Structure formats: structure tokens, C-alpha cells
Amino acid sequence: MAAEINKTDVDAIYGTVAKTIADALGCEVDEVKRDASLIDDLGAESIDFLDLVFRLERAFKVKIPRGKIVEDARGDLPEAEFEQKGVVTDAGLARLRTFLSEVPAERIAAPLKTADIPRLFTAETFAKLVIRAQREQGAA
Amino acid sequence: MALDGGLAGKVVVVTGGSRGIGRAIVELFAAEGADVTFFYQGNAKAAEEVLALAAENGWSVRASQVDVRDSEACRSAAEAVADRAGRIDILVNNAGVIRDNVLVGLEDQDIRTVLDVNVAGVFNVTRAVAPFMISKRAGKIVNLSSVSGAKGGRGQTNYAASKGAIDGLTRALAVELAPRRINVNAVAPGVIETEMSESVRELAGDEIKGRILMRRFGQPRDIANAVWFLSSSLADYMTGQVLYVDGGFKME
């Protein structure tokens, strides 16, 4: 199991991540609040996430596979136990609450469609994504 | 008022740029002051000729040996251009091959090679380059189709299928990228005097000329001119189009 990502780790790169998000979404960097949903609060669309991940890869010189956040959140939980008919199960919600600890817990509530998981993602979610990619790259 | 397409200083990638139509595109864009990198698959001698011509004229032209069937090679070549120049403004997907034969005579390899280079190659290069355009919210992509995509000729089922695919890709990608202010169009040449069309011109030249309203084959420069237009700011309001540059080609 990978080491926990703590606040100091996130703080170290947060400035660059927030600026990258602002560049990708065409908004001001102060609008990128740490717990704001990129989709619901900042108006991001799916193509913006692709652009954002592409920019983060270049800014931090890391490789980030597409779909990595949900894949990591699910971890070793079999897909059938994580979601059923496109809706996240209770076990899946529990995984998401732990994995996306930066997202206010009340937002991770049933019923949650798997397609809506990206609506939970905040700036900090992407900071953590970068840190995991850096660690995996360092370990490889 | 003089027309200025605004291509000077633009960072351009042209695939299949060492010969034929691709070379004419490289020369025209470079002469206009663009910063051109062309990909070529294997003919180093042809690539060197283009580089020598560029050096003589003081053009900004670079060559990169890339097999467009290799998505990882496309990615690193695109990154190298963006790392050096800071961006990629224009992509011309020109690389293409033919393996003509009647359908029942086609070998597996004849089908696979044409589809891999002409279709998968466009996917590979475009996936590698488009993210840079999306980030800049600007760009022009021009794909080389063919009159064959809409008006198939005998012995060209594989090639016609590949170019029909390019027409579809062009329209669908135009939809995807319009919100990011990226124009995606195609140029569909008729029969152009290049090495690639040599055998077909030798075999059926007069018959084909009879079906061309202009009664002559096209020159690579005829196609380069259309690609230039679709890459320029003069075509800012065009997207998802296939522009036929075929001298008025009639189906049999």
C-alpha cells in the first residue's frame, strides 16, 4: 500500500496545479478553490479534463493514464462490487469517501452514477493524482 | 488590400513531407516563412533533398523520421516539436500509401498497410498533436483525402475505404474541436503527377484524362495551394469540409 498523501505533500505542488487548472479552464487562479468541484463550480467539461491532465503531465514531467482516478479509487474492489448498472454501490461510495478524502463527504451520497464521479473532483484531487504519478514513476 | 494568410512564423507539422504532394506543401509553407517540421517514413535521401533545398533558400525546415503507424513515435515527435517551438499551430496529415489491386486479388498485407498508414496513422499523429492545439484554443488540421474516397476507381477498394474514413473522421473531429477554435478540413486531390500515381497514369492515363474536365493531371502545387488556404486565417470560418481539387473529375 502506498504511503498516505498528507497536506504538506499537496501544499508543495498546489500552486502549480491551481495555475494549471486556471489555464486549462480559462479562469482566474483565485477562482480555483481547493474544494471546488471543477465541473459544478468551475464549469469544466470532459475535454477540459483531458486538457488538464495533458498539461499536468507536461508541467510535472509525469505520465498519467486516462481514467486513473476512478481506477485507483476502486483499487482491488471488483468492478461488480464497485458499481451496478452504472450506479456506485455502498461499498463503492465508502471507497470513494476514503480515496477522495478532500471532497466534502456530503457530496459523496447515494444515488451516485459512475458517470457523475468526475463531478466530485476538486483541485486537490488533481494534486493528489500528480503526487501518486510522481511516486509511481520514482518507484519504477 | 493584399491577402495575407498569416502563415509566417506558424509552427507546422506535415506528415509524408519528403516527396510528392507533401513536399510541395512543405516548400510552399516554408517559403511563406512558416516553421515546418516534416515527418518521413524511410526515404532519407528524399528528406535530405528537401532539407538541402530549405538550406539554400534560408527556410526553417526540419525533418523527423517517424512511422505514423507507431503511436509512441508520433507522440515523441510531436512533443519534440512543441518542446522546441512552444506550440504546434498547423497539422497537415498527408502521409499515405497505395496498394492497388482488384478486391479479390488483394493480399491481407495490401489491405492492412493501406488502412494502417492512411487511417490509423492519421489517428496517431492527430492524437499526438491535437492536445497542444486544445491547450492553445487555436489550430488548423488539414487531412489529405482523395477523390477516390467519394468516387472509387477500379483496383482501389482499400485506398477508397481509407479515404472515405478520412472524410468521416474530418467531419466528426471538426465537431469535437470547434469549441476549442480548431478548424478541421480535408483536401481531396484528383490525379496528381507524383511518383505514387505513376503506375495508374501509365496504365490508364488517357482514359482518366478523358474524365477530367480540365483534361490534364494536377500538379503537387495545385494541392499545396488548397492546403495553404485551409491552413490560413482566410479559412477561419470553414470546418468539417472536404475540398475537391481534382480538375473537375467525373465518375465513369
Boltz contact constraints between the chains, C-beta under 6 A:
constraints:
  - contact:
      token1: [A, 51]
      token2: [B, 134]
      max_distance: 6.0
  - contact:
      token1: [A, 51]
      token2: [B, 135]
      max_distance: 6.0
  - contact:
      token1: [A, 54]
      token2: [B, 131]
      max_distance: 6.0
